[in-house]
Amino acid sequence: MKRFAVIGLGRFGKKLAIALAMSGAEVIAIDREREIIEDIRDQVSHAVRLDSTDIEALRAQGVDKVDVAIVGMGERGRAFESAILTVVNLKQLGVPKIYARAADLTAGEVFSAVGATEVIYPEIETAQRWAYKLIAPHIDEKIDFAPGYSLARVKAADSFHGKTVRELQLRQKYNVNLVAIKRESGPHTEEEDSIINVPMPDTVIYAGDILMVAGTDRDLARLPQE
């Protein structure tokens, strides 16, 4: 079981700590405020009130033994300084993976420079996700595996119904690759659910099929919705 330390229990840190604990992970939740610690105590493995700029206090609570530490502290005034010092302390303790929450790219560069393994931009990522959701509502979900390039779940448009992969010409018209098809039980399949993991040129697409397609975010958004 992985051990996590979540340091700074604002809105982001608190929700993250609880979500990790609900997934079965061992979580040490850390904050300076007594009320915050009391509020989360029953929802995580261990909740402790301490100053994370004190490296010995972190060591005393076993933070040096966690697999991942997430610094989710605020970035105004002294809070930003404390977050930087906390990342430095975690690096000195030998924590393998250190994630730091940043509101902007400048703050993220600072965290990376002092030792953060990766920077989390919740505000930026949420805005980008919602922008894409508004532009391409027909895409149920997507997995980003390179900047601007994703694997996405798309419900087949009504205009695709009854056409073969060859006839649709997804690669030629939209510059996307069809990876797999999930077909729910219905008149077009005898099974409850079926997965076509190697769609062939003669494979027929039906309205309602779930298509797994890969391509750039711009090209995926161009797929027809109706």
VOPAGU-2260 file (C-alpha; in pm, 1 decimal, decimal comma):
REM VOPAGU-2260
SITE   aa  ch    i         X         Y         Z
SITE  MET   A    0       0,0       0,0       0,0
SITE  LYS   A    1     135,7     340,7     -95,5
SITE  ARG   A    2     182,4     601,7     174,7
SITE  PHE   A    3      98,3     964,0     102,4
SITE  ALA   A    4     153,7    1288,8     288,8
SITE  VAL   A    5     -78,4    1575,8     199,4
SITE  ILE   A    6      54,2    1902,8     338,2
SITE  GLY   A    7    -177,2    2201,9     340,1
SITE  LEU   A    8    -545,3    2118,4     377,7
SITE  GLY   A    9    -721,2    2394,0     190,7
SITE  ARG   A   10    -998,6    2306,0     -52,0
SITE  PHE   A   11    -762,8    2121,1    -285,9
SITE  GLY   A   12    -553,0    1946,3     -20,9
SITE  LYS   A   13    -846,4    1835,1     191,1
SITE  LYS   A   14   -1040,5    1686,3    -100,8
SITE  LEU   A   15    -728,2    1514,5    -229,8
SITE  ALA   A   16    -641,6    1364,6     109,7
SITE  ILE   A   17    -993,8    1228,5     156,1
SITE  ALA   A   18   -1007,7    1091,0    -199,5
SITE  LEU   A   19    -675,5     910,0    -152,1
SITE  ALA   A   20    -791,2     764,9     180,1
SITE  MET   A   21   -1120,5     648,6      27,4
SITE  SER   A   22    -917,3     466,4    -238,4
SITE  GLY   A   23    -747,5     264,4      34,5
SITE  ALA   A   24    -419,7     453,9      60,6
SITE  GLU   A   25    -247,3     538,8     387,6
SITE  VAL   A   26    -260,5     917,2     421,1
SITE  ILE   A   27     -87,2    1154,2     660,7
SITE  ALA   A   28    -276,9    1485,1     649,0
SITE  ILE   A   29     -82,6    1787,5     772,6
SITE  ASP   A   30    -182,2    2146,3     840,8
SITE  ARG   A   31    -105,0    2425,8    1084,9
SITE  GLU   A   32    -468,1    2488,3    1180,6
SITE  ARG   A   33    -611,7    2284,6    1467,2
SITE  GLU   A   34    -973,0    2309,4    1346,3
SITE  ILE   A   35    -881,7    2175,1    1003,2
SITE  ILE   A   36    -699,3    1879,6    1156,0
SITE  GLU   A   37    -990,2    1799,9    1386,5
SITE  ASP   A   38   -1230,2    1813,5    1093,7
SITE  ILE   A   39   -1037,8    1561,2     880,7
SITE  ARG   A   40    -902,9    1335,5    1156,1
SITE  ASP   A   41   -1162,8    1059,5    1112,7
SITE  GLN   A   42   -1133,2    1054,1     734,6
SITE  VAL   A   43    -761,5     977,1     691,6
SITE  SER   A   44    -506,1     740,8     843,9
SITE  HIS   A   45    -333,6    1010,6    1046,7
SITE  ALA   A   46    -392,0    1385,1    1081,3
SITE  VAL   A   47    -136,3    1602,4    1253,5
SITE  ARG   A   48     -95,0    1971,6    1326,7
SITE  LEU   A   49     257,4    2091,5    1259,7
SITE  ASP   A   50     471,6    2346,5    1078,6
SITE  SER   A   51     597,7    2179,4     762,9
SITE  THR   A   52     891,6    2419,4     738,4
SITE  ASP   A   53    1034,1    2231,5    1039,9
SITE  ILE   A   54    1213,2    1934,2     887,9
SITE  GLU   A   55    1250,3    1753,5    1220,9
SITE  ALA   A   56     875,3    1780,6    1285,9
SITE  LEU   A   57     812,9    1616,0     947,8
SITE  ARG   A   58    1064,2    1343,2    1024,4
SITE  ALA   A   59     905,6    1277,4    1364,9
SITE  GLN   A   60     572,0    1206,1    1194,3
SITE  GLY   A   61     726,7     960,5     947,9
SITE  VAL   A   62     698,1    1184,1     643,2
SITE  ASP   A   63    1046,1    1070,1     540,1
SITE  LYS   A   64     897,0     722,8     487,9
SITE  VAL   A   65     607,7     817,4     255,7
SITE  ASP   A   66     611,8     727,0    -112,2
SITE  VAL   A   67     451,6    1050,2    -231,6
SITE  ALA   A   68     411,3    1394,6     -78,6
SITE  ILE   A   69     174,4    1660,6    -208,4
SITE  VAL   A   70     222,4    2023,5    -108,4
SITE  GLY   A   71    -114,1    2194,7    -146,8
SITE  MET   A   72     -55,4    2510,9      52,9
SITE  GLY   A   73    -170,7    2856,8     -51,7
SITE  GLU   A   74      51,5    3090,6    -248,2
SITE  ARG   A   75      -9,7    3430,4     -95,1
SITE  GLY   A   76     251,0    3603,3     116,2
SITE  ARG   A   77     424,4    3379,1     366,2
SITE  ALA   A   78     223,7    3075,1     255,2
SITE  PHE   A   79     420,5    3065,1     -69,8
SITE  GLU   A   80     750,0    3087,0     116,2
SITE  SER   A   81     635,4    2806,7     346,4
SITE  ALA   A   82     539,3    2592,5      47,2
SITE  ILE   A   83     884,6    2640,7    -106,6
SITE  LEU   A   84    1059,6    2552,7     220,4
SITE  THR   A   85     834,4    2249,4     257,2
SITE  VAL   A   86     935,0    2119,8     -86,9
SITE  VAL   A   87    1301,6    2172,7       5,3
SITE  ASN   A   88    1250,3    1979,8     331,2
SITE  LEU   A   89    1077,5    1691,6     153,0
SITE  LYS   A   90    1364,5    1675,0     -95,3
SITE  GLN   A   91    1616,6    1660,2     190,1
SITE  LEU   A   92    1413,8    1386,8     360,5
SITE  GLY   A   93    1445,0    1176,2      47,1
SITE  VAL   A   94    1075,0    1155,7     -40,1
SITE  PRO   A   95    1073,3     984,3    -384,3
SITE  LYS   A   96     793,6    1186,7    -542,3
SITE  ILE   A   97     701,7    1542,6    -448,6
SITE  TYR   A   98     404,8    1715,7    -608,8
SITE  ALA   A   99     343,0    2086,5    -554,8
SITE  ARG   A  100      21,9    2276,0    -627,0
SITE  ALA   A  101      75,6    2599,6    -818,9
SITE  ALA   A  102    -167,4    2865,6    -933,4
SITE  ASP   A  103      43,9    2975,3   -1229,9
SITE  LEU   A  104     342,1    2875,0   -1440,0
SITE  THR   A  105     583,0    3110,6   -1262,0
SITE  ALA   A  106     511,5    2951,8    -924,2
SITE  GLY   A  107     542,9    2610,7   -1087,7
SITE  GLU   A  108     889,5    2693,4   -1217,4
SITE  VAL   A  109     997,0    2790,5    -866,0
SITE  PHE   A  110     869,7    2461,0    -722,9
SITE  SER   A  111    1047,0    2263,0    -994,6
SITE  ALA   A  112    1369,6    2452,8    -930,2
SITE  VAL   A  113    1370,4    2365,5    -558,2
SITE  GLY   A  114    1298,4    1996,4    -608,3
SITE  ALA   A  115     933,9    1924,1    -690,4
SITE  THR   A  116     902,2    1610,3    -903,6
SITE  GLU   A  117     590,5    1742,9   -1071,4
SITE  VAL   A  118     371,6    2052,4   -1046,7
SITE  ILE   A  119      -7,8    2039,4   -1027,0
SITE  TYR   A  120    -205,2    2327,1   -1179,3
SITE  PRO   A  121    -563,8    2258,4   -1066,3
SITE  GLU   A  122    -706,3    2594,6   -1174,7
SITE  ILE   A  123    -539,2    2587,2   -1515,9
SITE  GLU   A  124    -621,4    2219,9   -1574,8
SITE  THR   A  125    -984,4    2267,4   -1471,7
SITE  ALA   A  126   -1022,7    2566,3   -1702,7
SITE  GLN   A  127    -867,3    2375,9   -1994,2
SITE  ARG   A  128   -1084,5    2070,0   -1926,8
SITE  TRP   A  129   -1402,5    2278,2   -1917,8
SITE  ALA   A  130   -1305,2    2472,9   -2228,2
SITE  TYR   A  131   -1262,5    2146,0   -2416,5
SITE  LYS   A  132   -1585,3    2005,1   -2270,6
SITE  LEU   A  133   -1777,0    2310,3   -2392,3
SITE  ILE   A  134   -1616,7    2300,7   -2737,5
SITE  ALA   A  135   -1653,3    1922,5   -2782,6
SITE  PRO   A  136   -1943,4    1798,7   -2564,3
SITE  HIS   A  137   -1967,4    1478,1   -2769,3
SITE  ILE   A  138   -1638,7    1356,4   -2621,0
SITE  ASP   A  139   -1720,1    1171,7   -2298,1
SITE  GLU   A  140   -1367,1    1161,1   -2161,0
SITE  LYS   A  141   -1011,3    1170,6   -2283,0
SITE  ILE   A  142    -669,3    1059,6   -2166,5
SITE  ASP   A  143    -386,0    1300,5   -2238,4
SITE  PHE   A  144     -64,6    1114,7   -2315,3
SITE  ALA   A  145     131,4    1394,2   -2486,5
SITE  PRO   A  146      80,3    1772,1   -2505,0
SITE  GLY   A  147    -221,3    1829,4   -2726,7
SITE  TYR   A  148    -262,2    1459,6   -2810,0
SITE  SER   A  149    -524,1    1234,2   -2651,5
SITE  LEU   A  150    -709,4     905,2   -2652,1
SITE  ALA   A  151   -1080,9     980,7   -2627,8
SITE  ARG   A  152   -1417,3     808,5   -2583,6
SITE  VAL   A  153   -1662,2     934,4   -2841,9
SITE  LYS   A  154   -2021,7     824,2   -2897,9
SITE  ALA   A  155   -2071,8     743,6   -3266,1
SITE  ALA   A  156   -2277,0    1012,9   -3435,1
SITE  ASP   A  157   -2609,3     928,4   -3599,9
SITE  SER   A  158   -2444,0    1009,8   -3933,7
SITE  PHE   A  159   -2205,4     715,3   -3876,2
SITE  HIS   A  160   -2487,4     462,1   -3846,8
SITE  GLY   A  161   -2457,0     164,3   -4079,1
SITE  LYS   A  162   -2131,7     275,4   -4236,0
SITE  THR   A  163   -1811,8      76,7   -4243,0
SITE  VAL   A  164   -1479,3     200,0   -4110,5
SITE  ARG   A  165   -1362,9     225,4   -4472,3
SITE  GLU   A  166   -1661,3     441,8   -4567,5
SITE  LEU   A  167   -1619,7     675,3   -4271,0
SITE  GLN   A  168   -1255,8     749,4   -4360,8
SITE  LEU   A  169   -1182,7     882,0   -4012,9
SITE  ARG   A  170    -810,6     906,9   -4075,9
SITE  GLN   A  171    -845,4    1078,8   -4412,4
SITE  LYS   A  172   -1126,0    1320,3   -4316,4
SITE  TYR   A  173   -1048,8    1397,8   -3953,5
SITE  ASN   A  174    -687,2    1284,2   -3905,0
SITE  VAL   A  175    -779,1    1054,3   -3612,9
SITE  ASN   A  176    -718,2     683,3   -3563,1
SITE  LEU   A  177    -988,6     439,6   -3455,3
SITE  VAL   A  178    -842,2     216,6   -3182,8
SITE  ALA   A  179   -1140,2      14,0   -3056,5
SITE  ILE   A  180   -1519,6      -2,8   -3047,3
SITE  LYS   A  181   -1742,5     -79,2   -2750,3
SITE  ARG   A  182   -2088,7    -196,5   -2849,2
SITE  GLU   A  183   -2365,6    -230,8   -2592,7
SITE  SER   A  184   -2623,1    -505,4   -2611,3
SITE  GLY   A  185   -2887,0    -443,5   -2873,6
SITE  PRO   A  186   -3004,3    -547,4   -3218,0
SITE  HIS   A  187   -2651,9    -536,6   -3358,2
SITE  THR   A  188   -2489,9    -781,3   -3116,7
SITE  GLU   A  189   -2588,7   -1110,7   -2960,5
SITE  GLU   A  190   -2370,7   -1054,5   -2654,8
SITE  GLU   A  191   -2448,6    -831,8   -2356,6
SITE  ASP   A  192   -2154,4    -605,6   -2439,3
SITE  SER   A  193   -1886,1    -655,2   -2699,6
SITE  ILE   A  194   -1545,1    -501,7   -2759,5
SITE  ILE   A  195   -1400,9    -484,0   -3108,6
SITE  ASN   A  196   -1036,9    -423,5   -3026,4
SITE  VAL   A  197    -911,9    -444,3   -3384,4
SITE  PRO   A  198   -1164,6    -264,3   -3608,1
SITE  MET   A  199   -1124,7    -376,1   -3968,5
SITE  PRO   A  200   -1208,1    -174,4   -4281,6
SITE  ASP   A  201   -1534,8    -370,8   -4322,8
SITE  THR   A  202   -1641,0    -329,9   -3956,5
SITE  VAL   A  203   -1979,7    -158,0   -3942,8
SITE  ILE   A  204   -2036,3     132,3   -3701,5
SITE  TYR   A  205   -2377,8     186,3   -3543,3
SITE  ALA   A  206   -2520,0     495,6   -3374,0
SITE  GLY   A  207   -2456,8     467,3   -3002,3
SITE  ASP   A  208   -2131,7     271,8   -3037,2
SITE  ILE   A  209   -1852,6     403,5   -2817,7
SITE  LEU   A  210   -1544,5     471,4   -3027,6
SITE  MET   A  211   -1195,4     491,9   -2882,4
SITE  VAL   A  212   -1009,4     731,9   -3106,3
SITE  ALA   A  213    -663,8     888,4   -3089,9
SITE  GLY   A  214    -549,5    1217,7   -3231,6
SITE  THR   A  215    -476,9    1578,9   -3152,0
SITE  ASP   A  216    -727,9    1760,8   -2933,8
SITE  ARG   A  217    -804,9    1993,8   -3224,3
SITE  ASP   A  218    -880,6    1704,9   -3463,0
SITE  LEU   A  219   -1086,1    1514,7   -3204,8
SITE  ALA   A  220   -1304,5    1822,0   -3151,8
SITE  ARG   A  221   -1380,1    1822,6   -3527,1
SITE  LEU   A  222   -1554,6    1483,6   -3515,9
SITE  PRO   A  223   -1926,8    1517,4   -3595,9
SITE  GLN   A  224   -2170,5    1536,8   -3306,9
SITE  GLU   A  225   -2483,3    1435,5   -3495,4
